[in-house]
Amino acid sequence: MVFFCARHTALIVVDVQKAFDEWEAAGKRRNNPGAVNCIKNLLTDFRLKKAPIIHIRHASLDPASRFQYNLPGFAVKDVAREQSDEPVIVKHVNSPFIGTDLETRLRRDNIETVVIVGATTNHCVDTTARTAANLGFETKVVRDATWTFACAGIDGEHFTADQVHAMTLANLQGEFAEIVTASSVVSRLVQR
């Protein structure tokens, strides 16, 4: 088993925001209802082991989006709220590496491994993982601490949230990231 050193491993919590609750209230259904609880457990473990945590928030520039900075959907879900010493990076596109100082922060803190959780698997989680890998970070995506929604294909076919989630993870596995579980991260994250 390969371990992660807590000093050189950062948890990146992507877009765990209330706008997704609004989507669900409007009838959209997501997969992986236990994801937020897994995120809560990972936050607890990283804090205990004094490993860095970086929170990402999406502030959409689209006037029709529920993720606009001034709307209730921008707010973080209570279970994933940052502590005073944990930075929050606000992004306007899918990747938190674009137009922010995320890469600079990671390099300054000698982070080698990033553990990515949050939403949605096929959008901001996917983009974050691909960018992190392309920048040379060891990238882990936590399958049970991420989620997505059903979507229509280009020919009108319907893909369930589980199908979209599974295919996204399959596309990331190997070339861009190691796909892991929350429990495996907890058992592999060690203080040294």
C-alpha positions as CSV (number, residue, x, y, z in Angstrom):
1,M,0.0,0.0,0.0
2,V,1.3,3.4,-1.0
3,F,0.9,6.0,1.8
4,F,0.4,9.8,1.4
5,C,2.4,12.1,3.6
6,A,0.0,14.6,5.3
7,R,2.4,17.5,4.9
8,H,2.6,17.0,1.2
9,T,-1.1,16.0,0.5
10,A,-3.9,18.5,0.1
11,L,-7.6,17.9,0.1
12,I,-9.3,20.0,-2.6
13,V,-13.1,20.3,-1.9
14,V,-14.8,21.4,-5.1
15,D,-18.1,23.2,-5.3
16,V,-19.9,21.7,-2.3
17,Q,-22.5,24.5,-2.7
18,K,-26.2,24.9,-2.0
19,A,-27.1,25.5,-5.6
20,F,-27.0,21.7,-6.0
21,D,-29.7,21.4,-3.3
22,E,-31.8,23.8,-5.4
23,W,-31.3,21.6,-8.5
24,E,-32.5,18.6,-6.5
25,A,-35.5,20.5,-5.2
26,A,-36.3,21.3,-8.9
27,G,-36.4,17.6,-9.7
28,K,-32.9,16.7,-10.8
29,R,-31.6,13.6,-9.1
30,R,-27.9,12.9,-8.4
31,N,-26.1,9.7,-7.6
32,N,-24.1,9.0,-4.5
33,P,-26.2,10.5,-1.8
34,G,-23.6,9.6,0.8
35,A,-20.9,11.8,-0.8
36,V,-21.3,14.7,1.5
37,N,-20.9,12.5,4.5
38,C,-17.7,11.1,3.0
39,I,-16.5,14.6,2.5
40,K,-17.3,15.5,6.1
41,N,-15.3,12.4,7.2
42,L,-12.3,13.4,5.0
43,L,-12.4,16.9,6.3
44,T,-12.2,15.6,9.9
45,D,-9.3,13.2,9.1
46,F,-7.3,15.9,7.2
47,R,-7.8,18.3,10.1
48,L,-6.8,15.7,12.7
49,K,-3.6,14.9,10.7
50,K,-2.9,18.6,10.1
51,A,-3.0,18.1,6.3
52,P,-3.8,21.1,4.1
53,I,-7.4,21.7,2.9
54,I,-8.4,24.0,0.1
55,H,-12.0,24.9,-0.6
56,I,-13.2,25.8,-4.1
57,R,-16.4,27.8,-4.8
58,H,-17.9,28.4,-8.2
59,A,-19.1,31.9,-8.8
60,S,-20.8,31.8,-12.2
61,L,-20.8,34.8,-14.5
62,D,-23.9,33.4,-16.3
63,P,-26.8,35.5,-15.3
64,A,-29.1,32.5,-15.4
65,S,-26.9,30.4,-13.0
66,R,-27.8,29.6,-9.4
67,F,-24.1,29.8,-8.6
68,Q,-23.8,33.6,-9.0
69,Y,-21.9,35.1,-6.1
70,N,-24.9,37.1,-4.8
71,L,-27.4,34.3,-4.8
72,P,-28.1,31.7,-2.0
73,G,-26.8,28.9,-4.2
74,F,-23.3,30.2,-4.0
75,A,-23.1,29.4,-0.3
76,V,-21.3,26.2,0.9
77,K,-23.2,23.4,2.4
78,D,-22.9,23.5,6.2
79,V,-21.2,20.1,6.5
80,A,-18.3,21.3,4.3
81,R,-17.8,24.7,5.7
82,E,-14.2,25.9,5.9
83,Q,-12.3,26.6,9.1
84,S,-10.6,30.0,9.6
85,D,-7.2,28.7,8.6
86,E,-8.5,26.9,5.4
87,P,-8.3,29.0,2.2
88,V,-11.3,29.4,-0.1
89,I,-10.6,29.9,-3.8
90,V,-13.3,31.4,-6.0
91,K,-13.3,30.3,-9.6
92,H,-15.4,31.4,-12.6
93,V,-14.7,28.4,-14.9
94,N,-14.6,24.6,-14.5
95,S,-11.0,24.4,-13.4
96,P,-9.9,26.1,-10.1
97,F,-6.4,26.3,-11.7
98,I,-7.5,28.9,-14.2
99,G,-7.5,32.5,-13.1
100,T,-6.6,31.7,-9.5
101,D,-3.5,31.2,-7.4
102,L,-4.3,27.5,-6.7
103,E,-1.2,26.2,-8.4
104,T,1.0,28.8,-6.7
105,R,-0.4,27.9,-3.3
106,L,0.2,24.1,-3.9
107,R,3.8,24.6,-5.1
108,R,4.6,27.1,-2.2
109,D,3.4,24.5,0.3
110,N,5.3,21.7,-1.3
111,I,2.2,19.7,-2.1
112,E,2.9,16.6,-4.2
113,T,-0.5,14.9,-4.0
114,V,-4.0,16.3,-4.4
115,V,-7.1,14.4,-3.2
116,I,-10.2,15.8,-5.0
117,V,-13.8,15.6,-3.7
118,G,-17.0,17.4,-4.5
119,A,-19.2,18.2,-7.5
120,T,-19.8,17.4,-10.2
121,T,-17.9,14.4,-11.2
122,N,-18.1,15.1,-15.0
123,H,-17.5,18.8,-14.8
124,C,-15.4,20.6,-12.2
125,V,-14.1,17.5,-10.5
126,D,-13.0,16.1,-13.9
127,T,-11.5,19.3,-15.0
128,T,-9.7,19.8,-11.7
129,A,-8.2,16.3,-11.8
130,R,-7.1,16.6,-15.4
131,T,-5.4,20.0,-14.8
132,A,-3.7,18.8,-11.6
133,A,-2.3,15.7,-13.4
134,N,-1.1,17.8,-16.4
135,L,0.7,20.1,-13.9
136,G,2.5,17.1,-12.4
137,F,0.6,16.5,-9.2
138,E,-0.2,13.0,-8.0
139,T,-4.0,13.1,-8.4
140,K,-6.5,11.1,-6.4
141,V,-10.3,11.3,-7.1
142,V,-12.5,10.0,-4.3
143,R,-15.3,8.1,-6.0
144,D,-17.6,8.0,-3.0
145,A,-17.0,11.7,-2.2
146,T,-18.0,13.0,-5.6
147,W,-21.4,13.1,-7.4
148,T,-23.1,14.1,-10.5
149,F,-26.5,14.3,-12.2
150,A,-28.2,12.5,-15.2
151,C,-27.7,14.1,-18.6
152,A,-28.8,13.8,-22.2
153,G,-26.4,12.6,-24.9
154,I,-25.8,14.3,-28.2
155,D,-28.3,12.1,-29.9
156,G,-31.0,12.6,-27.2
157,E,-30.2,9.4,-25.3
158,H,-30.5,9.5,-21.5
159,F,-27.6,8.7,-19.2
160,T,-28.3,8.2,-15.6
161,A,-26.2,9.9,-12.9
162,D,-24.6,6.6,-12.0
163,Q,-23.6,6.0,-15.7
164,V,-22.2,9.5,-16.0
165,H,-20.3,9.2,-12.8
166,A,-18.9,5.7,-13.7
167,M,-17.8,6.8,-17.2
168,T,-16.1,9.9,-15.9
169,L,-14.1,8.0,-13.3
170,A,-13.2,5.4,-16.0
171,N,-11.9,8.2,-18.2
172,L,-9.8,9.6,-15.4
173,Q,-8.4,6.3,-14.1
174,G,-4.8,5.7,-14.9
175,E,-3.9,8.6,-17.2
176,F,-5.1,11.4,-15.0
177,A,-5.8,10.1,-11.6
178,E,-6.0,7.2,-9.2
179,I,-9.6,6.5,-8.3
180,V,-9.9,5.9,-4.6
181,T,-12.4,5.6,-1.8
182,A,-12.7,7.8,1.2
183,S,-11.8,5.0,3.6
184,S,-8.7,4.2,1.6
185,V,-7.6,7.8,1.8
186,V,-8.0,7.8,5.6
187,S,-6.0,4.6,5.9
188,R,-3.2,5.9,3.6
189,L,-2.9,9.5,4.9
190,V,-0.1,9.5,7.5
191,Q,1.7,12.1,9.5
192,R,5.5,11.9,9.1
